[in-house]
Amino acid sequence: MRFRFFACLLSISLCGLLACSSNNGVVTTLGTGTLYIAAQGNSSLTAYTVALGNGALTQLGSAQSAGTSPFAMALSPARNALFVDNTVSETVSSYTINSDGSLTAGTGTVKTATMPMGMVIDPLGRFLFVANQGSSNISMFSISNASLTEVAGSPFTTIPAGTTAPTGPSAVAVSATGNFLYVANTFTNTVSAYSISAAGLTVLGTSPFAVGLAPSGLALPPSGAFLYVANTGTNNISAFNICDKAVISCADVNNPDGNLTPVAGSPFSDGGSPVAIAVDPAFDFLYVLDKTSNQVSSFAFGTGTGVLTPLSTTPTVSTGQAPASFVIVSGTTGVNIGNTLTNPIDFVYVVNNESSTLSVFTLNTTTGVLTTLGLAAQTAVNPTAVAAVN
């Protein structure tokens, strides 16, 4: 089971998105996953079955209600619960994921602080963290299946001691060990770092770390060796080594402390207004959503160095207007399309906020190249987040 990061009427009737037969052969469908899309226009959450052989989508049941203006989603590591934060109602809605991928709404919501935006769950499934941009703090909840309980002392401030300026946290990420939390602060152009315990968050002595202007997205490869930051205001990506394990990037290699050190060559140039980052399941390629360029930028990255290099073939692909979130879904090996056995492929799903569409791409797991699959399909108005299980 692999998952990355990334509604209403998506009755797609497009060959390439739905399984279609023709005189050119049959698209073989092997296994399924589930895709979830949150939309602000009608405050909804919709599930779709994904055919892992061809990327086709089929709506799964009726749309669920979310709070007012859903913004981000987080899946539990056990893939049995989905959480959605709602920016206007300042709540987190919870849902149980049923065996067929459909959703059952929880019995209630929990309150956050002001203007919740990014969310993340630690790899051990213990805690949910919510970045509250309007109040410059982080809400922290313990998790039991689809139930949340706020941790004593939450929310925890992101404003450094001795200062008063709001930081505007917008995105959060947890280290691979689950020991450290990283927060992108849009107003102060920094990333702050905290150690995680059952008692809450403790800011690291080396925090905060300077990045480009208006950071708004964070991502770690599954190896946990690097942290990537999307800087919306300077159109680039900051990259750091993470001292999360006994590795050479730690000042004391035997005592990982969560410290960040810049990757050589960082920051790396990108398209217009990068807002989100995702890493492919094979760990060799990194993708960035560029909001004002309406595109996905593709990079190869050195698994040992963290250095980003734009792909020489098809470094960008076009999306709809104002792409907001994306997810990579692992496809099946050896897909038979038109009587030709292709390379193993994954699928990339992008929700476009202003055009209210879903863009779909194949991802060649050997080259990293993205290729448009069919036409963009309509979603509910103003989709903001997408997540997947497979």
Phi and psi in degrees as a GROMACS rama.xvg file:
@    title "Ramachandran Plot"
@    xaxis  label "Phi"
@    yaxis  label "Psi"
@TYPE xy
-129.584  142.521  ARG-2
-143.819  138.61  PHE-3
57.5589  -102.155  CYS-8
-100.62  82.0332  LEU-9
-113.592  55.8175  LEU-10
-82.0875  76.3626  SER-11
-71.4981  132.396  ILE-12
-125.181  43.7034  SER-13
-114.006  125.39  LEU-14
-60.2792  134.691  CYS-15
103.825  -26.6551  GLY-16
-107.969  -36.4525  LEU-17
-105.895  152.116  LEU-18
-66.8969  117.526  ALA-19
-126.142  147.88  CYS-20
-108.113  149.843  SER-21
-154.631  -179.658  SER-22
-74.487  -0.830281  ASN-23
-94.4549  -0.496317  ASN-24
120.155  175.075  GLY-25
-111.208  135.417  VAL-26
-78.2079  114.493  VAL-27
-77.5056  128.945  THR-28
-107.886  118.639  THR-29
-124.577  102.796  LEU-30
81.077  165.104  GLY-31
-137.341  158.426  THR-32
-130.839  -168.758  GLY-33
-136.432  136.616  THR-34
-115.589  140.467  LEU-35
-124.525  134.74  TYR-36
-127.359  128.572  ILE-37
-104.562  137.527  ALA-38
-130.238  136.573  ALA-39
-78.4908  -30.4642  GLN-40
-58.257  -39.3252  GLY-41
-123.611  17.1846  ASN-42
48.9443  56.1592  SER-43
-122.891  163.972  SER-44
-138.349  122.105  LEU-45
-125.052  141.006  THR-46
-106.952  146.886  ALA-47
-136.477  141.472  TYR-48
-80.3493  134.878  THR-49
-108.176  123.717  VAL-50
-80.4883  113.63  ALA-51
-73.4649  -8.77871  LEU-52
-85.7344  -23.3781  GLY-53
-142.752  -1.6917  ASN-54
81.7799  3.5395  GLY-55
-64.5635  146.748  ALA-56
-116.56  141.46  LEU-57
-134.651  124.801  THR-58
-60.7682  138.704  GLN-59
-111.749  97.814  LEU-60
72.6437  -168.08  GLY-61
-88.0708  157.52  SER-62
-64.9316  144.547  ALA-63
-95.535  151.025  GLN-64
-82.0541  138.947  SER-65
-111.837  -174.167  ALA-66
-75.3353  -174.207  GLY-67
-75.1777  123.232  THR-68
62.1435  66.1704  SER-69
-61.3476  142.982  PRO-70
-122.746  -44.8018  PHE-71
-138.967  160.899  ALA-72
-130.319  154.106  MET-73
-142.879  133.932  ALA-74
-102.711  139.483  LEU-75
-68.2759  147.998  SER-76
-57.0568  -30.8239  PRO-77
-76.6237  -6.4852  ALA-78
58.6562  33.5712  ARG-79
-112.211  -0.507604  ASN-80
-149.143  145.57  ALA-81
-127.289  136.118  LEU-82
-122.423  141.014  PHE-83
-130.937  127.693  VAL-84
-96.9002  147.769  ASP-85
-121.236  112.887  ASN-86
-65.6371  -42.6226  THR-87
-79.57  -44.2204  VAL-88
-80.1497  -9.27147  SER-89
55.1941  54.5696  GLU-90
-140.035  168.184  THR-91
-119.147  124.324  VAL-92
-94.6773  145.401  SER-93
-123.347  149.234  SER-94
-140.996  140.563  TYR-95
-86.3599  134.231  THR-96
-91.9942  116.92  ILE-97
-77.5307  170.755  ASN-98
-61.6357  -26.3162  SER-99
-92.4884  4.96955  ASP-100
92.1275  -12.1802  GLY-101
-68.973  165.173  SER-102
-113.556  144.106  LEU-103
-121.845  122.591  THR-104
-64.5701  144.027  ALA-105
-70.8828  177.133  GLY-106
-80.7245  -10.7128  THR-107
-172.426  -175.042  GLY-108
-121.242  164.97  THR-109
-117.247  149.86  VAL-110
-84.3688  144.503  LYS-111
-107.746  -167.149  THR-112
-91.1914  -153.277  ALA-113
-82.1865  130.133  THR-114
55.0102  67.0446  MET-115
-65.9991  140.751  PRO-116
-128.514  -100.364  MET-117
-68.1456  151.526  GLY-118
-136.884  155.67  MET-119
-156.259  150.1  VAL-120
-113.428  138.804  ILE-121
-68.237  155.791  ASP-122
-60.5104  -20.9486  PRO-123
-88.6092  -4.17088  LEU-124
74.1097  22.2052  GLY-125
-85.7332  -41.4225  ARG-126
-134.01  147.665  PHE-127
-110.399  132.047  LEU-128
-115.838  136.216  PHE-129
-126.082  126.423  VAL-130
-85.7297  116.4  ALA-131
-99.6262  98.6291  ASN-132
-66.6136  -37.7436  GLN-133
-71.9374  -22.3762  GLY-134
-116.638  4.48642  SER-135
53.6633  52.6352  SER-136
-154.088  174.507  ASN-137
-121.432  121.332  ILE-138
-83.5371  139.273  SER-139
-128.497  127.666  MET-140
-126.498  140.523  PHE-141
-82.6705  150.338  SER-142
-116.204  133.121  ILE-143
-134.608  102.157  SER-144
56.0256  -117.187  ASN-145
-102.721  16.1491  ALA-146
-104.608  143.344  SER-147
-121.651  140.521  LEU-148
-131.483  124.764  THR-149
-68.4862  136.055  GLU-150
-74.1062  141.616  VAL-151
-55.8615  135.157  ALA-152
92.8858  -14.2816  GLY-153
-74.1585  143.5  SER-154
-81.6171  154.865  PRO-155
-104.041  131.496  PHE-156
-67.3821  148.863  THR-157
-107.685  3.34205  THR-158
-83.4036  120.969  ILE-159
-60.149  148.923  PRO-160
-57.4404  138.155  ALA-161
84.8967  1.335  GLY-162
-125.806  164.89  THR-163
-128.793  -9.90744  THR-164
-66.3233  133.746  ALA-165
-63.3242  143.975  PRO-166
-97.7602  -26.3635  THR-167
63.5615  55.2979  GLY-168
-61.3837  136.281  PRO-169
-128.559  -20.0498  SER-170
-145.563  150.74  ALA-171
-137.584  150.559  VAL-172
-147.689  149.378  ALA-173
-116.471  141.084  VAL-174
-64.3975  162.36  SER-175
-61.6854  -29.8515  ALA-176
-81.9485  -13.3816  THR-177
80.5718  11.8147  GLY-178
-91.6468  -19.6683  ASN-179
-136.129  143.917  PHE-180
-113.934  137.187  LEU-181
-120.34  137.945  TYR-182
-128.102  126.959  VAL-183
-86.6075  120.969  ALA-184
-104.576  103.914  ASN-185
-66.2986  -36.0961  THR-186
-79.1376  -29.1376  PHE-187
-107.974  1.06165  THR-188
58.038  47.9477  ASN-189
-139.539  164.42  THR-190
-117.9  125.271  VAL-191
-101.706  153.965  SER-192
-131.326  143.119  ALA-193
-140.205  147.153  TYR-194
-85.7282  148.282  SER-195
-110.844  133.954  ILE-196
-146.636  173.125  SER-197
-62.5398  -22.0433  ALA-198
-84.6485  -7.17244  ALA-199
127.886  -148.711  GLY-200
-112.701  139.659  LEU-201
-126.566  122.288  THR-202
-66.329  139.622  VAL-203
-74.854  147.608  LEU-204
-63.8619  -25.8021  GLY-205
-86.7626  -7.10879  THR-206
-80.3037  147.704  SER-207
-90.7708  171.695  PRO-208
-116.361  132.986  PHE-209
-73.0081  138.537  ALA-210
-133.407  -164.092  VAL-211
-76.5903  -170.505  GLY-212
-77.8105  137.624  LEU-213
53.2714  58.6273  ALA-214
-62.2336  136.654  PRO-215
-140.205  -1.10926  SER-216
-146.259  145.126  GLY-217
-132.949  149.519  LEU-218
-156.585  146.613  ALA-219
-123.726  139.292  LEU-220
-68.7965  158.082  PRO-221
-57.2781  -25.0074  PRO-222
-64.459  -24.0692  SER-223
76.0671  10.0096  GLY-224
-81.3221  -21.4544  ALA-225
-135.903  155.255  PHE-226
-122.324  130.176  LEU-227
-114.393  139.322  TYR-228
-126.024  124.667  VAL-229
-86.921  115.255  ALA-230
-99.3741  100.001  ASN-231
-63.6481  -37.4628  THR-232
-79.2455  -20.936  GLY-233
-115.926  5.71987  THR-234
54.2277  48.5662  ASN-235
-152.073  173.943  ASN-236
-121.185  120.481  ILE-237
-85.5401  142.31  SER-238
-131.012  137.915  ALA-239
-132.458  146.86  PHE-240
-78.6224  140.351  ASN-241
-107.952  127.549  ILE-242
-87.3085  77.2761  CYS-243
-113.242  -12.3967  ASP-244
-137.967  178.385  LYS-245
-75.6015  80.5637  ALA-246
-126.643  166.771  VAL-247
-65.408  -22.7651  ILE-248
-73.2028  -7.09022  SER-249
-87.394  140.414  CYS-250
-59.4167  -42.0872  ALA-251
-114.744  104.161  ASP-252
-63.0063  -16.7978  VAL-253
-95.7609  -3.23092  ASN-254
-135.535  78.9102  ASN-255
-57.1133  131.035  PRO-256
-122.972  6.02401  ASP-257
81.003  1.71518  GLY-258
-64.823  151.071  ASN-259
-112.442  135.614  LEU-260
-128.95  136.205  THR-261
-61.7872  141.757  PRO-262
-73.8264  143.718  VAL-263
-55.8055  130.316  ALA-264
90.0798  -8.67973  GLY-265
-71.1433  141.407  SER-266
-83.3048  161.903  PRO-267
-108.498  133.605  PHE-268
-63.663  146.645  SER-269
-141.996  -173.932  ASP-270
-78.5058  -162.25  GLY-271
-79.3172  120.649  GLY-272
57.3657  65.6988  SER-273
-63.7499  134.809  PRO-274
-125.127  -17.2173  VAL-275
-153.518  153.279  ALA-276
-133.764  142.785  ILE-277
-140.034  148.776  ALA-278
-114.19  136.941  VAL-279
-70.4575  157.463  ASP-280
-62.6328  -21.4203  PRO-281
-86.9278  -4.56921  ALA-282
75.1658  7.14067  PHE-283
-98.4683  -13.9491  ASP-284
-133.663  147.826  PHE-285
-127.83  141.513  LEU-286
-127.804  143.766  TYR-287
-129.193  132.638  VAL-288
-86.5363  123.865  LEU-289
-108.881  107.361  ASP-290
-65.4922  -48.8606  LYS-291
-82.2291  -20.7003  THR-292
-84.6428  -10.1673  SER-293
51.2277  59.2737  ASN-294
-157.207  165.87  GLN-295
-109.61  126.91  VAL-296
-97.3535  139.994  SER-297
-117.224  134.244  SER-298
-131.839  146.874  PHE-299
-91.8449  145.219  ALA-300
-133.124  144.066  PHE-301
-73.2342  118.489  GLY-302
-65.14  -20.3803  THR-303
-96.1669  -21.7576  GLY-304
-114.685  -26.6593  THR-305
80.8395  0.730503  GLY-306
-69.8722  136.242  VAL-307
-99.578  135.572  LEU-308
-131.977  122.523  THR-309
-57.7473  141.617  PRO-310
-61.2043  138.817  LEU-311
-74.3748  -28.1255  SER-312
-108.479  122.391  THR-313
51.6206  66.9824  THR-314
-70.9658  -18.9741  PRO-315
-139.273  153.528  THR-316
-134.259  147.839  VAL-317
-82.5389  144.966  SER-318
-116.42  -167.214  THR-319
-79.3882  -166.837  GLY-320
-80.4612  129.872  GLN-321
56.5439  63.2902  ALA-322
-57.8231  136.814  PRO-323
-115.132  -32.7373  ALA-324
-158.204  152.287  SER-325
-150.666  163.987  PHE-326
-146.446  146.282  VAL-327
-105.312  126.382  ILE-328
-111.905  128.718  VAL-329
-73.8044  122.552  SER-330
-87.0922  -173.924  GLY-331
-91.6653  160.429  THR-332
-83.7626  136.083  THR-333
68.2835  61.482  GLY-334
-79.8656  131.593  VAL-335
-96.2347  107.048  ASN-336
-122.076  121.085  ILE-337
60.063  38.9356  GLY-338
65.7025  16.2349  ASN-339
-119.226  128.686  THR-340
-82.0698  114.305  LEU-341
-85.632  172.464  THR-342
-65.7298  159.28  ASN-343
-55.4984  136.444  PRO-344
-129.872  150.986  ILE-345
-111.716  174.875  ASP-346
-126.118  140.866  PHE-347
-116.987  125.383  VAL-348
-113.928  126.711  TYR-349
-121.056  127.437  VAL-350
-96.6789  132.366  VAL-351
-108.625  113.383  ASN-352
-65.8138  -48.0285  ASN-353
-79.6747  -31.8468  GLU-354
-91.6541  -5.25358  SER-355
51.9775  53.1123  SER-356
-133.865  165.98  THR-357
-117.313  121.204  LEU-358
-97.6049  140.624  SER-359
-127.259  134.818  VAL-360
-132.72  150.57  PHE-361
-89.0084  149.645  THR-362
-120.422  114.243  LEU-363
-75.3653  113.753  ASN-364
-72.9145  -9.89568  THR-365
-88.7358  -42.5564  THR-366
-103.849  -18.9613  THR-367
82.6674  -3.09576  GLY-368
-71.5461  136.239  VAL-369
-97.188  139.718  LEU-370
-131.982  130.851  THR-371
-60.5919  133.167  THR-372
-112.725  103.825  LEU-373
70.6015  -164.4  GLY-374
-101.789  158.309  LEU-375
-63.4142  138.589  ALA-376
-108.618  149.654  ALA-377
-71.5849  145.065  GLN-378
-120.095  -174.393  THR-379
-65.4876  168.656  ALA-380
-67.8187  131.043  VAL-381
57.052  64.4611  ASN-382
-67.0622  143.786  PRO-383
-123.343  -21.8509  THR-384
-149.887  149.512  ALA-385
-141.693  142.105  VAL-386
-144.184  162.518  ALA-387
-149.89  153.373  ALA-388
-127.345  132.175  VAL-389
